[in-house]
Amino acid sequence: MRLVKRSPWLMGLGVLLAGLVTAPGARGDVTSDESGTLIIFPKVVSDGVRDTLIQLSNRTNSFVQVHCFYINASGTCSSTGEQSCEIDTDCPANEVCIRQCNATNFELALTAQQPVQWRVSTGRLTTIPSAPCRPGQPCQCTLDTSGQLVCPGMLIGYNNASFVPPVGSQFVGELKCYQTNAGDPYPGNALKGTATIEHLGSAQISEYNALTVAANADPQNNLITDKELRLNWTGLGGGELNYCPESLVFTANAEGVTDAFTGATISTELTLVPCSELIEEDLPAPVRVRFVGYNELEQQVSIEAFRFDCFLNRRLADLPVSGGGIFVSGNGDLWKIRISPLPVNVCYSGSNRGASCTQDSDCGDNVLTGPADTRLGCLPASGVLGVAEEFYTVPGMPSFLDGTAAFNLRHEGSRSGFGDIVTLP
């Protein structure tokens, strides 16, 4: 970490030049306001205190099939298995944080222009209507007279025959869905959605738009029949889905800042997920990122080599290590933060999984291949996507007066080269 005072004049000139010059080929590959073939809900919470409502829509006039998978990213320390963790420094000395990142799969079938909705904790396991969940009220599955499990929610899917599994009340992770046809991914770009995270006691909500990745819809390419989603389309010629962004950018209040109007203390929680997912191999994708921030005085700080596997959900006060941080009150009140994947190669599988590498042989034994024989050894560190959520706490006041607000991060630039890969079950 370093803190450097920069010239305001030079900073202003840089901003001006950045506004005047646009890099050729720069595109917004992943969006939050358009439909796509792959849709990502980075932050899904069901922990008994908060729950998440998922809304998913078919934006076309055609029947659509969808395959989804929850990624349960709960972490535990390697030796102290009962201790939960986010990153290695949450654990005692000489232990590391292990995330299983297990996938739970399910299918949906949507008629033309049909929206669907379900509560994550309970899902929807039956076609029998039941009382809908209300904000601020807990929802539970019950048994009907025949012994069948009935879960609250809206009737969904073609002929109401689509089931969504419950995840219970000890889940934190993400949800990814992709459009299919006869079991294979289909580049129909039909999916769009939102996630609403509710506090079950106070009915406070945070809502964000799901992230969508458009596919190359040229049927002459015979796309995506090999159980590998490749995020490597430039918008011209070949390729399957759009690239992930080069950087994520957002503006946030420093941790612990007091809101001048309400007197509330502000905290921001950042959630990041990898663009790559090894679902078939049941392995977490290694992520290596750099954080760079500028405060309102144009002072710069950086975290040069932050690493995590599969999922990150952390307050800014806890970056880069547990119990400490740099984007906090005292270093400045307002931060503009850029998160970028490091330009390094990492072993995705093998006995040296997670280690830096230059070739597959650096990854040791048991290097795996994907369903289409893509070598899952020494590959570029995964791209990242995410959302942020602000928490407003009023000292001395009841918790139901606390507020929350989620927001999407801005995407800048486009990755190139190999891109990212999602291996499908």
ABEGO torsion letter per residue (X at the ends): XBBBBBBAAAAAAAAAAAAABBBBGBBBABBAABBBABBBBABBBBAGABBBBBBBBBABABBBBBBBBBBBABBBBAABAABBBABAAABBBGBBBBBAGBBBBBBBBBBBGBBBBBBAAAEBABABBBBBBBBGBBBBBBBBAAGBBBBBEBBBEBGGABBBBBAEABBBEBBBBBBBBGGBBBBAGABBBBBBBBBAAAGBBBBBBBBBBBBBABAAAGBGAAGBBBBABAGBEBEABBBBBABBBBBBBBBGBBBAAAGBBBBBBBBBBBABBBAAAGBBBBBBBBBBBBBAAGBBBBBABBBBBGBBBBBAAAOABBGBBABBBGAEABBBBBBBBBBBBBBABEAABGBBBABAAAAEBGBBBBAAGBBBBBBBBBBBBEBBBBBBBBBGBBAAABBBBBBBBBBBEBBBEAEBBBBBX
